[in-house]
Amino acid sequence: MKDRNHLSDIGLAHNVEIISNGLLDIPMLQMLQSDGTAHSDSELPELDQQTCEKILKTMHYIRVLDERMIGAQRQGRISFYLACSGEEAAAIGSAAALSDNDMIMSQYREQGALAYRGYTTKQFMDQMFSNQNDPNKGRQMPIHYGDKALNFMTISSPLGTQIPQAAGHAYGQKMAGLDAITVCYFGEGAASEGDFHAGLNMAAVLKCPVVFICRNNGYAISTPSEEQFAGDGIASRGIGYGVKTIRVDGNDVLAVYAATKRAREIAIEEKCPVLIEAMTYRLAAHSTSDDPTGYRSKEEEARWRLKDPVMRFEKWLDSKGWFDEEAIKAFVEASRQEVLESLKTAEKVPVAKVEQIIEDVYDTPPWHLKEQLENLKQHINLYPDAYPKTARRDSND
């Protein structure tokens, strides 16, 4: 894989190289080296100090959130969690390049994009504890966030469902004449789902202003990329569908920002889709249900820690005189206290009422849903020790 430091040099659908074995050799946009120094000929994006500080603080906040919530899951306080450690630049760097009016359709590792838009610690906690303050009314697993005010579509568990949905939503934006796009995140494992192919083809044919962002972290849970596909990553598929495509170093926040900003401009101006493949690595397990020691080595993880996106960005900021180590340490400690206090508060709030499980499907719940609800209440009363006291109380109402 070849690196390029200019967006004009990388493959936007038509600009690719053919090598001797007939495969596409798609270059990768990179601006910061692993040690945080910029390539001498890089055309760095115009980012002010305030924006850079917001990006860095969001990165650190998400690492704190991940650390605390993995601990909470291990203690049995929540049932499930997915960390994005190592992939912060891909989510947060891209979110920083968007307009607040752009719709985000996420997979499940983009909590950084949501935090960048202003999702609060309280909102994170209420959702993960499925309490009565959860806007999803307790009907989603932890980390399945959604917020209408922030234009962040509620996350779904099935892989890839958001991809054709994003194409359809972007088509609606186009028909409405909106100066906005839809951004769709997913992993390279989800790109093996049929929804990926249907969604990209639909977006290409209908010329939908959607930016697809694939986080290629090398593994679909425990399945390495070489066991998933033989082609040149996911970028080559975009080109095959006639979608303008950018491959970027997903651990380089400046490159991700620049790629997303350019992709958004193309989607708006040309009314067409763009695919970004962010080459990155997850330093954490796939989820709290996963043990990565069974399929990858400590040596591999150590090599990728040298490419840590947070450390790389800090070194670049320091070179500009924009990095205050003591201020960041104070921010991290304050974030840790905020997360811990919000966690303790959220877990004391009663769980969402069981009656709410049949709301928001029909205007008036039909007989069969009411019947199922009664059956559920009877089940809860039959096994009272398996359910929270608040659920048992509601089932007797």
DOSE-776464 format. One record per residue (C-alpha): x, y, z; residue number from 0. Coordinates in steps of 0.5 Angstrom, whole numbers, m for minus. Layout:
BEGIN
+-------+-------+-------+-----+
|    xx |    yy |    zz | seq |
+-------+-------+-------+-----+
|     X |     Y |     Z | NUM |
...
+-------+-------+-------+-----+
//
This chain:
BEGIN
+-------+-------+-------+-----+
|    xx |    yy |    zz | seq |
+-------+-------+-------+-----+
|     0 |     0 |     0 |   0 |
|     3 |     7 |    m2 |   1 |
|     2 |    13 |     2 |   2 |
|     0 |    20 |    m1 |   3 |
|     0 |    27 |     3 |   4 |
|    m5 |    30 |    m2 |   5 |
|   m12 |    29 |    m3 |   6 |
|   m10 |    31 |   m10 |   7 |
|    m6 |    25 |   m10 |   8 |
|   m10 |    19 |    m8 |   9 |
|   m16 |    15 |   m11 |  10 |
|   m22 |    19 |   m12 |  11 |
|   m25 |    13 |   m16 |  12 |
|   m22 |    14 |   m23 |  13 |
|   m15 |    16 |   m20 |  14 |
|   m12 |     9 |   m18 |  15 |
|    m6 |     5 |   m20 |  16 |
|    m5 |    m2 |   m23 |  17 |
|     1 |    m6 |   m21 |  18 |
|     3 |   m13 |   m24 |  19 |
|    m1 |   m18 |   m21 |  20 |
|    m7 |   m14 |   m24 |  21 |
|   m10 |   m12 |   m17 |  22 |
|   m12 |    m4 |   m15 |  23 |
|    m6 |    m1 |   m11 |  24 |
|   m10 |     4 |    m8 |  25 |
|    m6 |    10 |    m4 |  26 |
|    m7 |    12 |     3 |  27 |
|    m7 |    19 |     5 |  28 |
|    m3 |    20 |    11 |  29 |
|    m1 |    27 |    14 |  30 |
|     2 |    25 |    21 |  31 |
|     8 |    20 |    22 |  32 |
|     7 |    15 |    28 |  33 |
|    12 |    20 |    32 |  34 |
|     7 |    26 |    31 |  35 |
|    11 |    30 |    26 |  36 |
|     8 |    32 |    19 |  37 |
|    10 |    30 |    13 |  38 |
|    15 |    35 |    10 |  39 |
|    10 |    36 |     4 |  40 |
|     3 |    35 |     7 |  41 |
|    m2 |    40 |     6 |  42 |
|    m5 |    40 |    13 |  43 |
|   m12 |    42 |    14 |  44 |
|   m14 |    49 |    17 |  45 |
|   m16 |    47 |    24 |  46 |
|   m16 |    53 |    29 |  47 |
|   m13 |    51 |    36 |  48 |
|   m20 |    51 |    39 |  49 |
|   m22 |    46 |    35 |  50 |
|   m16 |    42 |    36 |  51 |
|   m17 |    42 |    43 |  52 |
|   m24 |    40 |    43 |  53 |
|   m22 |    34 |    38 |  54 |
|   m16 |    32 |    43 |  55 |
|   m21 |    33 |    49 |  56 |
|   m26 |    29 |    46 |  57 |
|   m21 |    23 |    45 |  58 |
|   m19 |    23 |    52 |  59 |
|   m26 |    23 |    55 |  60 |
|   m28 |    17 |    51 |  61 |
|   m22 |    13 |    53 |  62 |
|   m24 |    15 |    60 |  63 |
|   m31 |    13 |    59 |  64 |
|   m29 |     6 |    56 |  65 |
|   m24 |     5 |    62 |  66 |
|   m30 |     6 |    67 |  67 |
|   m36 |     2 |    63 |  68 |
|   m31 |    m4 |    62 |  69 |
|   m30 |    m4 |    69 |  70 |
|   m38 |    m3 |    70 |  71 |
|   m39 |    m9 |    66 |  72 |
|   m34 |   m13 |    69 |  73 |
|   m37 |   m11 |    76 |  74 |
|   m44 |   m13 |    73 |  75 |
|   m47 |    m6 |    73 |  76 |
|   m48 |    m6 |    66 |  77 |
|   m49 |   m12 |    61 |  78 |
|   m45 |   m10 |    55 |  79 |
|   m40 |    m5 |    53 |  80 |
|   m36 |    m4 |    46 |  81 |
|   m30 |     1 |    47 |  82 |
|   m27 |     5 |    41 |  83 |
|   m20 |     5 |    44 |  84 |
|   m15 |     6 |    38 |  85 |
|   m20 |     8 |    33 |  86 |
|   m22 |    15 |    36 |  87 |
|   m19 |    19 |    30 |  88 |
|   m23 |    15 |    25 |  89 |
|   m29 |    17 |    29 |  90 |
|   m28 |    24 |    32 |  91 |
|   m23 |    27 |    26 |  92 |
|   m29 |    25 |    22 |  93 |
|   m34 |    28 |    26 |  94 |
|   m31 |    35 |    27 |  95 |
|   m31 |    36 |    19 |  96 |
|   m38 |    35 |    19 |  97 |
|   m44 |    40 |    19 |  98 |
|   m49 |    39 |    25 |  99 |
|   m54 |    39 |    20 | 100 |
|   m51 |    32 |    17 | 101 |
|   m54 |    26 |    19 | 102 |
|   m50 |    21 |    23 | 103 |
|   m52 |    13 |    22 | 104 |
|   m47 |     9 |    26 | 105 |
|   m45 |     2 |    28 | 106 |
|   m43 |     1 |    35 | 107 |
|   m36 |     4 |    36 | 108 |
|   m37 |    11 |    34 | 109 |
|   m39 |    14 |    41 | 110 |
|   m33 |    19 |    40 | 111 |
|   m37 |    22 |    34 | 112 |
|   m43 |    23 |    39 | 113 |
|   m39 |    26 |    44 | 114 |
|   m36 |    31 |    40 | 115 |
|   m43 |    33 |    38 | 116 |
|   m45 |    34 |    45 | 117 |
|   m48 |    28 |    48 | 118 |
|   m47 |    29 |    55 | 119 |
|   m45 |    24 |    61 | 120 |
|   m51 |    23 |    64 | 121 |
|   m54 |    21 |    57 | 122 |
|   m49 |    16 |    56 | 123 |
|   m51 |    13 |    63 | 124 |
|   m58 |    13 |    62 | 125 |
|   m58 |     9 |    56 | 126 |
|   m53 |     4 |    58 | 127 |
|   m57 |     3 |    65 | 128 |
|   m64 |     3 |    61 | 129 |
|   m67 |     7 |    66 | 130 |
|   m73 |    11 |    66 | 131 |
|   m69 |    17 |    63 | 132 |
|   m67 |    13 |    57 | 133 |
|   m70 |    16 |    51 | 134 |
|   m70 |     9 |    48 | 135 |
|   m74 |     7 |    54 | 136 |
|   m70 |     1 |    56 | 137 |
|   m71 |    m2 |    49 | 138 |
|   m64 |    m3 |    47 | 139 |
|   m58 |    m6 |    49 | 140 |
|   m52 |    m1 |    52 | 141 |
|   m48 |     3 |    47 | 142 |
|   m54 |     3 |    42 | 143 |
|   m55 |    11 |    43 | 144 |
|   m59 |    15 |    39 | 145 |
|   m61 |    23 |    39 | 146 |
|   m66 |    26 |    35 | 147 |
|   m63 |    33 |    37 | 148 |
|   m56 |    32 |    35 | 149 |
|   m58 |    28 |    28 | 150 |
|   m55 |    22 |    31 | 151 |
|   m60 |    16 |    29 | 152 |
|   m61 |    10 |    34 | 153 |
|   m56 |     5 |    33 | 154 |
|   m59 |    m2 |    31 | 155 |
|   m55 |    m9 |    33 | 156 |
|   m56 |   m12 |    26 | 157 |
|   m49 |   m11 |    22 | 158 |
|   m50 |    m7 |    16 | 159 |
|   m57 |    m5 |    16 | 160 |
|   m55 |     3 |    17 | 161 |
|   m52 |     2 |    10 | 162 |
|   m58 |     2 |     5 | 163 |
|   m62 |     6 |    10 | 164 |
|   m56 |    12 |    10 | 165 |
|   m57 |    12 |     2 | 166 |
|   m64 |    12 |     3 | 167 |
|   m64 |    18 |     8 | 168 |
|   m59 |    22 |     3 | 169 |
|   m63 |    21 |    m3 | 170 |
|   m69 |    24 |     1 | 171 |
|   m64 |    30 |     3 | 172 |
|   m63 |    31 |    m4 | 173 |
|   m70 |    31 |    m6 | 174 |
|   m71 |    36 |    m1 | 175 |
|   m66 |    40 |    m3 | 176 |
|   m62 |    40 |     3 | 177 |
|   m55 |    43 |     4 | 178 |
|   m53 |    37 |     8 | 179 |
|   m51 |    30 |     8 | 180 |
|   m52 |    23 |    11 | 181 |
|   m45 |    20 |    14 | 182 |
|   m45 |    12 |    15 | 183 |
|   m40 |     9 |    19 | 184 |
|   m39 |     1 |    19 | 185 |
|   m33 |    m4 |    20 | 186 |
|   m30 |    m8 |    15 | 187 |
|   m33 |   m14 |    17 | 188 |
|   m40 |   m11 |    16 | 189 |
|   m38 |   m10 |     9 | 190 |
|   m39 |   m17 |     8 | 191 |
|   m46 |   m16 |     9 | 192 |
|   m51 |   m16 |     3 | 193 |
|   m53 |    m9 |     6 | 194 |
|   m46 |    m6 |     4 | 195 |
|   m47 |    m8 |    m3 | 196 |
|   m54 |    m6 |    m4 | 197 |
|   m53 |     0 |     0 | 198 |
|   m47 |     2 |    m4 | 199 |
|   m50 |     1 |   m11 | 200 |
|   m57 |     4 |    m9 | 201 |
|   m53 |    11 |    m7 | 202 |
|   m48 |    10 |   m14 | 203 |
|   m54 |     9 |   m18 | 204 |
|   m59 |    14 |   m15 | 205 |
|   m53 |    19 |   m14 | 206 |
|   m54 |    20 |    m6 | 207 |
|   m50 |    25 |    m2 | 208 |
|   m48 |    20 |     3 | 209 |
|   m41 |    19 |     6 | 210 |
|   m39 |    12 |     8 | 211 |
|   m34 |    11 |    13 | 212 |
|   m31 |     4 |    14 | 213 |
|   m27 |     3 |    20 | 214 |
|   m22 |    m2 |    17 | 215 |
|   m19 |    m5 |    24 | 216 |
|   m16 |   m11 |    21 | 217 |
|   m21 |   m16 |    25 | 218 |
|   m29 |   m18 |    24 | 219 |
|   m29 |   m20 |    32 | 220 |
|   m24 |   m25 |    31 | 221 |
|   m23 |   m26 |    24 | 222 |
|   m17 |   m23 |    21 | 223 |
|   m18 |   m19 |    14 | 224 |
|   m14 |   m24 |    10 | 225 |
|   m20 |   m29 |    12 | 226 |
|   m25 |   m24 |    10 | 227 |
|   m23 |   m22 |     3 | 228 |
|   m18 |   m23 |    m2 | 229 |
|   m18 |   m16 |    m5 | 230 |
|   m15 |    m9 |    m4 | 231 |
|   m19 |    m8 |     3 | 232 |
|   m26 |    m4 |     2 | 233 |
|   m24 |     2 |    m2 | 234 |
|   m23 |    m3 |    m8 | 235 |
|   m31 |    m5 |    m8 | 236 |
|   m33 |     3 |    m8 | 237 |
|   m29 |     4 |   m14 | 238 |
|   m32 |    m3 |   m17 | 239 |
|   m39 |     0 |   m15 | 240 |
|   m37 |     7 |   m19 | 241 |
|   m37 |    11 |   m12 | 242 |
|   m31 |    16 |   m11 | 243 |
|   m26 |    13 |    m6 | 244 |
|   m21 |    15 |    m1 | 245 |
|   m17 |    11 |     3 | 246 |
|   m14 |    14 |     9 | 247 |
|    m9 |    13 |    15 | 248 |
|   m15 |    12 |    21 | 249 |
|   m10 |    13 |    26 | 250 |
|    m8 |    20 |    23 | 251 |
|   m14 |    25 |    26 | 252 |
|   m11 |    31 |    21 | 253 |
|   m12 |    26 |    15 | 254 |
|   m18 |    23 |    17 | 255 |
|   m21 |    31 |    18 | 256 |
|   m18 |    33 |    11 | 257 |
|   m21 |    26 |     8 | 258 |
|   m28 |    27 |    11 | 259 |
|   m28 |    35 |     9 | 260 |
|   m27 |    33 |     2 | 261 |
|   m31 |    28 |     2 | 262 |
|   m37 |    32 |     4 | 263 |
|   m35 |    37 |    m1 | 264 |
|   m36 |    32 |    m6 | 265 |
|   m42 |    29 |    m4 | 266 |
|   m46 |    36 |    m3 | 267 |
|   m43 |    39 |   m10 | 268 |
|   m44 |    33 |   m14 | 269 |
|   m50 |    30 |   m11 | 270 |
|   m46 |    23 |   m10 | 271 |
|   m43 |    18 |    m5 | 272 |
|   m36 |    18 |    m3 | 273 |
|   m33 |    12 |     1 | 274 |
|   m28 |    13 |     6 | 275 |
|   m24 |     7 |     8 | 276 |
|   m20 |     9 |    15 | 277 |
|   m14 |     4 |    16 | 278 |
|   m14 |     3 |    24 | 279 |
|   m13 |    m2 |    29 | 280 |
|   m18 |    m3 |    35 | 281 |
|   m13 |    m3 |    42 | 282 |
|   m19 |    m6 |    46 | 283 |
|   m23 |   m13 |    45 | 284 |
|   m28 |   m13 |    40 | 285 |
|   m33 |   m12 |    46 | 286 |
|   m33 |   m14 |    53 | 287 |
|   m36 |   m21 |    51 | 288 |
|   m29 |   m22 |    47 | 289 |
|   m22 |   m24 |    49 | 290 |
|   m17 |   m22 |    43 | 291 |
|   m11 |   m26 |    46 | 292 |
|   m14 |   m32 |    43 | 293 |
|   m13 |   m29 |    36 | 294 |
|    m8 |   m24 |    36 | 295 |
|    m1 |   m23 |    39 | 296 |
|     1 |   m18 |    44 | 297 |
|     7 |   m17 |    40 | 298 |
|     2 |   m14 |    34 | 299 |
|    m2 |   m10 |    39 | 300 |
|     5 |    m7 |    42 | 301 |
|     7 |    m5 |    34 | 302 |
|     0 |    m1 |    34 | 303 |
|     1 |     2 |    40 | 304 |
|     6 |     6 |    37 | 305 |
|     1 |     9 |    32 | 306 |
|    m3 |    11 |    38 | 307 |
|    m8 |    16 |    35 | 308 |
|    m8 |    20 |    41 | 309 |
|    m1 |    20 |    42 | 310 |
|     1 |    22 |    35 | 311 |
|    m4 |    28 |    35 | 312 |
|    m1 |    31 |    42 | 313 |
|     6 |    31 |    39 | 314 |
|     3 |    35 |    33 | 315 |
|     0 |    40 |    38 | 316 |
|     6 |    40 |    42 | 317 |
|    10 |    42 |    36 | 318 |
|     5 |    48 |    35 | 319 |
|     5 |    50 |    42 | 320 |
|    m2 |    48 |    43 | 321 |
|    m1 |    42 |    48 | 322 |
|    m2 |    43 |    55 | 323 |
|     0 |    37 |    59 | 324 |
|    m2 |    39 |    66 | 325 |
|    m9 |    42 |    63 | 326 |
|   m10 |    35 |    60 | 327 |
|    m9 |    31 |    66 | 328 |
|   m13 |    36 |    70 | 329 |
|   m19 |    35 |    64 | 330 |
|   m18 |    27 |    65 | 331 |
|   m18 |    27 |    72 | 332 |
|   m25 |    31 |    72 | 333 |
|   m28 |    27 |    67 | 334 |
|   m26 |    21 |    71 | 335 |
|   m30 |    24 |    77 | 336 |
|   m36 |    26 |    72 | 337 |
|   m37 |    19 |    69 | 338 |
|   m36 |    16 |    76 | 339 |
|   m41 |    20 |    79 | 340 |
|   m46 |    20 |    73 | 341 |
|   m45 |    12 |    73 | 342 |
|   m47 |    12 |    81 | 343 |
|   m53 |    16 |    80 | 344 |
|   m56 |    13 |    73 | 345 |
|   m56 |     6 |    76 | 346 |
|   m60 |     8 |    82 | 347 |
|   m65 |    11 |    77 | 348 |
|   m71 |     6 |    77 | 349 |
|   m71 |     2 |    70 | 350 |
|   m76 |     4 |    65 | 351 |
|   m83 |     1 |    66 | 352 |
|   m85 |    m5 |    63 | 353 |
|   m91 |    m2 |    59 | 354 |
|   m87 |     2 |    55 | 355 |
|   m84 |    m4 |    51 | 356 |
|   m90 |    m4 |    47 | 357 |
|   m90 |     4 |    46 | 358 |
|   m88 |     8 |    39 | 359 |
|   m90 |     2 |    35 | 360 |
|   m97 |     3 |    33 | 361 |
|  m101 |    10 |    35 | 362 |
|  m105 |     5 |    39 | 363 |
|  m102 |    m2 |    42 | 364 |
|  m106 |    m7 |    38 | 365 |
|  m109 |   m13 |    42 | 366 |
|  m104 |   m18 |    40 | 367 |
|   m98 |   m13 |    43 | 368 |
|  m103 |   m12 |    50 | 369 |
|  m103 |   m20 |    50 | 370 |
|   m96 |   m21 |    50 | 371 |
|   m95 |   m15 |    55 | 372 |
|   m99 |   m19 |    60 | 373 |
|   m95 |   m26 |    58 | 374 |
|   m89 |   m22 |    60 | 375 |
|   m92 |   m19 |    66 | 376 |
|   m94 |   m26 |    68 | 377 |
|   m87 |   m29 |    67 | 378 |
|   m83 |   m23 |    71 | 379 |
|   m88 |   m25 |    77 | 380 |
|   m86 |   m32 |    76 | 381 |
|   m79 |   m31 |    76 | 382 |
|   m78 |   m25 |    81 | 383 |
|   m71 |   m26 |    83 | 384 |
|   m69 |   m25 |    76 | 385 |
|   m72 |   m18 |    75 | 386 |
|   m71 |   m11 |    78 | 387 |
|   m76 |   m10 |    83 | 388 |
|   m78 |    m4 |    79 | 389 |
|   m80 |    m9 |    74 | 390 |
|   m84 |   m13 |    79 | 391 |
|   m87 |    m7 |    81 | 392 |
|   m90 |    m5 |    74 | 393 |
|   m92 |   m12 |    72 | 394 |
|   m97 |   m12 |    78 | 395 |
|  m100 |    m5 |    76 | 396 |
+-------+-------+-------+-----+
//
